[in-house]
Amino acid sequence: MKNLNEVERMFIQLSQRAKETSDKRNALRKARVRYVRKQPMKLLDMSTGLMQCKICGATHFAQSGRTYVNKLGDRVSTYKRGAWQCQNGCKY
């Protein structure tokens, strides 16, 4: 009987871990979908910040936010929050 209880405990622990990881995976997937839906703009040229709307085709230059160096030594620049929205108000 003792071995059966240990096996049951192990099974319960494994099922809980599987549920936690699947919940995390689903949350990441939903966040990724929300992130893509929020951004109707696509970045055409990273150096100048030229963006184009995927819906109406309007272009504008993004206002750069901050620049930093990542672990690989690459210079990465970010854009301000409003840069990823179309000026004409296009939404998915």
C-alpha positions in Angstrom: 0.0 0.0 0.0 2.8 2.4 0.7 4.1 2.1 -2.8 0.7 2.8 -4.2 0.4 6.0 -2.1 3.8 7.2 -3.3 2.9 6.6 -6.9 -0.4 8.4 -6.5 1.4 11.4 -4.9 4.0 11.5 -7.7 1.1 11.3 -10.3 -0.7 14.2 -8.6 2.5 16.3 -8.5 3.2 15.6 -12.2 -0.3 16.5 -13.2 -0.1 19.7 -11.2 3.2 20.7 -12.9 1.8 19.9 -16.3 -1.3 22.1 -15.6 0.9 25.0 -14.5 3.2 24.8 -17.5 0.2 24.5 -19.9 -1.4 27.5 -18.2 1.8 29.5 -18.6 2.1 28.4 -22.2 -1.5 29.5 -22.9 -1.0 32.8 -21.2 2.1 33.5 -23.3 0.2 32.6 -26.5 -2.6 34.9 -25.6 -0.2 37.7 -24.8 1.5 37.2 -28.1 -1.8 37.4 -30.0 -2.8 40.6 -28.1 0.6 42.1 -28.9 0.2 41.4 -32.6 -3.4 42.7 -32.7 -2.4 46.0 -31.0 0.1 46.8 -33.7 -1.3 47.6 -37.1 2.1 49.1 -38.0 5.1 47.2 -39.4 8.6 48.5 -39.2 10.1 49.1 -42.6 13.5 50.6 -41.8 15.0 50.2 -38.3 17.6 52.8 -38.6 15.3 55.7 -39.6 12.2 54.3 -37.8 10.0 54.3 -40.9 6.7 52.5 -40.3 3.9 51.5 -42.6 0.3 50.7 -41.6 -0.7 47.1 -42.6 -4.3 48.2 -43.2 -4.3 51.6 -45.0 -0.7 51.8 -46.1 0.1 55.2 -44.5 3.7 55.7 -43.5 5.3 57.7 -40.7 8.6 58.0 -38.9 8.5 56.6 -35.3 9.8 58.6 -32.4 12.6 56.7 -30.8 12.4 56.0 -27.1 15.7 54.6 -25.7 18.8 52.8 -27.0 20.7 50.1 -25.2 23.2 47.4 -25.8 22.0 43.8 -25.3 24.0 40.8 -24.1 25.2 40.0 -27.6 26.7 43.5 -27.9 24.1 44.7 -30.5 22.7 48.2 -30.2 19.0 48.0 -29.8 16.6 51.0 -30.1 13.1 51.0 -28.9 10.2 53.2 -30.1 7.7 55.2 -28.1 4.4 53.6 -27.3 2.3 55.6 -29.8 4.6 54.7 -32.7 2.9 51.4 -33.2 -0.6 52.9 -33.7 -1.7 54.2 -37.1 -2.2 58.0 -37.3 -5.5 57.4 -39.1 -6.8 55.3 -36.3 -6.8 51.9 -38.0 -7.4 48.9 -35.8 -7.6 45.2 -36.5 
